[in-house]
Amino acid sequence: MVKYVNGKDLEELIAGSDKTVFCDFWASWCGPCRMLAPIFEDVSDKYDEKAVFVKIDIDEEDSESAAIKYGITSIPNVIAFKNGKPVDSSLGFVPEAVLTAFVERNL
């Protein structure tokens, strides 16, 4: 299940999670982001027990700081966080098999 968060929520989540956190940085006006959304949701359902999946809208006032902090210059951008730190990212639209492989290698 995907949870929608803001910048503060994201920081608290990645600092306190013992699971890998996958965060999709996106915006409502972004076509590739909208294409990735159902794929991200499907993958989150498959790995719900092993990881945490969240989305953060970079245009939300409370989320801009997170986008700046993690150097988000293009979207969609899925970042994997382990032990409070970013460890890998997947930039742009990708098919489900590619996103699944990204998740698998970062669990």
C-alpha positions as CSV (number, residue, x, y, z in Angstrom):
1,M,0.0,0.0,0.0
2,V,1.3,3.4,-0.9
3,K,1.1,6.3,1.6
4,Y,1.2,9.9,0.6
5,V,3.6,12.0,2.7
6,N,5.1,15.4,3.0
7,G,8.7,16.3,3.6
8,K,8.5,16.1,7.4
9,D,6.7,12.8,7.3
10,L,9.3,11.4,4.9
11,E,12.2,12.4,7.2
12,E,10.6,10.8,10.2
13,L,9.7,7.7,8.3
14,I,13.2,7.1,6.8
15,A,14.9,7.8,10.1
16,G,12.7,5.4,12.0
17,S,12.1,2.5,9.6
18,D,13.9,-0.8,9.8
19,K,12.6,-1.6,6.3
20,T,13.7,-0.1,3.0
21,V,11.6,3.0,2.2
22,F,10.9,3.6,-1.5
23,C,9.8,7.1,-2.1
24,D,8.3,8.2,-5.5
25,F,8.9,12.0,-6.0
26,W,6.2,13.1,-8.4
27,A,3.8,15.9,-9.5
28,S,0.2,15.8,-10.6
29,W,1.0,17.6,-13.9
30,C,3.7,15.1,-14.9
31,G,2.6,12.6,-17.5
32,P,5.3,10.0,-16.8
33,C,4.5,10.3,-13.1
34,R,0.9,9.4,-13.8
35,M,1.9,6.5,-15.9
36,L,4.2,5.2,-13.2
37,A,1.6,5.5,-10.4
38,P,-0.3,2.3,-11.0
39,I,2.9,0.3,-11.5
40,F,4.3,1.7,-8.2
41,E,1.0,0.8,-6.5
42,D,1.2,-2.8,-7.9
43,V,4.8,-3.3,-6.9
44,S,4.0,-1.9,-3.4
45,D,1.2,-4.5,-3.0
46,K,3.7,-7.3,-3.8
47,Y,6.4,-6.1,-1.3
48,D,4.2,-4.6,1.4
49,E,5.6,-6.9,4.1
50,K,9.2,-6.3,3.2
51,A,9.3,-2.5,2.5
52,V,7.5,0.8,2.9
53,F,6.2,2.7,-0.2
54,V,5.4,6.4,-0.1
55,K,4.8,9.2,-2.6
56,I,5.7,12.8,-2.2
57,D,4.3,15.6,-4.4
58,I,7.2,17.9,-5.1
59,D,4.8,20.8,-5.6
60,E,3.3,20.6,-2.1
61,E,4.5,23.4,0.1
62,D,5.6,21.0,2.9
63,S,7.5,18.8,0.4
64,E,9.7,21.2,-1.5
65,S,12.5,21.0,1.1
66,A,12.7,17.2,0.7
67,A,12.9,17.5,-3.1
68,I,15.7,20.0,-2.7
69,K,17.5,18.0,0.0
70,Y,17.6,14.9,-2.2
71,G,18.5,16.7,-5.4
72,I,15.3,16.0,-7.3
73,T,15.7,17.7,-10.7
74,S,13.6,15.3,-12.8
75,I,10.5,13.3,-12.0
76,P,9.3,10.7,-11.5
77,N,12.2,9.7,-9.3
78,V,12.0,6.8,-7.0
79,I,14.6,6.8,-4.2
80,A,15.4,3.8,-2.0
81,F,16.3,4.7,1.6
82,K,18.0,2.4,4.0
83,N,19.0,3.3,7.5
84,G,17.9,6.8,7.0
85,K,20.0,7.4,3.8
86,P,19.4,7.3,0.1
87,V,21.1,4.2,-1.4
88,D,19.7,4.0,-5.0
89,S,17.3,5.7,-7.4
90,S,15.2,5.0,-10.4
91,L,14.7,8.0,-12.7
92,G,11.8,8.4,-15.2
93,F,9.0,6.0,-16.2
94,V,10.0,2.3,-16.1
95,P,7.9,-0.8,-16.8
96,E,6.9,-3.0,-13.9
97,A,9.7,-5.5,-14.5
98,V,12.3,-2.8,-14.2
99,L,10.7,-1.3,-11.0
100,T,10.4,-4.8,-9.5
101,A,14.1,-5.4,-10.2
102,F,15.0,-2.1,-8.6
103,V,13.0,-3.0,-5.5
104,E,14.5,-6.5,-5.3
105,R,18.1,-5.2,-5.4
106,N,17.4,-2.7,-2.6
107,L,15.5,-4.8,-0.1
